[in-house]
């Protein structure tokens, strides 16, 4: 540091000390609030090439007492009455840690400014203050929207028009505050300093956590959950609850078994047999809900691909530990048969008009017997072999 820089630093310290002395009647706490950053502002004023007088601090700002009076007026305080107001011991002890931290901050800042590299860093930080004002407003809007429920999830930018309005107002308020356009008293000045520190901490937390939150949301959105396809028959986008089969002449076919192309039974009940999961039905005039029941099959197992499905009152399962057996007479009397959609369907002409009996296939391990025809009556009477005894193919011709 040069001799000129030392002289300027000494002038700044002297002028600031005289200003604080002129404000001594307000008490140390008020003095600290009014003169926070005073040395930095004075040094910046002397370093400004565009200043009007290019003289000393007294030439630029007037006497220290006059400058102190301007600070009082800007803060809305009464002029000095003369004589410092004594401070109680309790107040001094309560504010001692705060004042010690302030003194340590000033000492550290003075040492940094005495180095060659820090003034350039400080100059860069001063130039970046508008960016901090925007970040501070964004943080304030983010916290307010989270509190009032305007945004459900963490965000970089709001998703609602109200959120955008609040963000714009918060950024403008932060910028006006940073530019010093709003004058506040010492008490509000302290509150705003606390708010500024809290917003700085919240901004760091949001900048560190938001990327991780958005990555987690993106990963959750791209996760595919493989589930077992649900059984059922879709008709016009809705699951059919029952099926009704009619023959080619349009007559109802009760007890028709339905299978798919692979021989698997077709069912309309995805929770067939699970009384607690099956769908309930309330037909018109019914006193209690009804549920579908399967048709007893081989070994007493219920078959759910036999249509139409009939129903039983749901109350039968409330008083029994096991499912009621539809084959029992008492249960069968309560069986509600399905109502057909119409008595007869329109007849159709099937592609095959003749009923062709399927050719039986021999079971494995059984030799296939050749097919024979009954001999003619004349052949039987004469003892001659019938036509079926003739060889199936012509006799081979000997080679010449």
Secondary structure by P-SEA (a helix, b strand, c coil): ccaaaaaaaaaaaaaaaaaaaaaccccaaaaaaaacaaaaaaaaaaaccccccccccccccccaaaaaaaaaaaacccccccbbbbbcaaaaaaaaaaaaaaaaaaaaaaaaaacccaaaaaaaaaaaaaaaaaaaaaaaaaaaaaaaccccccccccccaaaaaaaaaaaaaaaaaaaccccccaaaaaaaaaaaaaaaaaaaaaaacaaaaaaaaaaaaabbbbbccccccccccccccbbbbbccccccccbbbbbccccccccccccccccccbbbbbcccccbbbbbbbccccccbbbcccccbbbcccccccccccccccccaaaaaabbbbbbccccccccccccccccccbbbbcccbbbbcbbbbccaaaaaacccccccccccccccccc
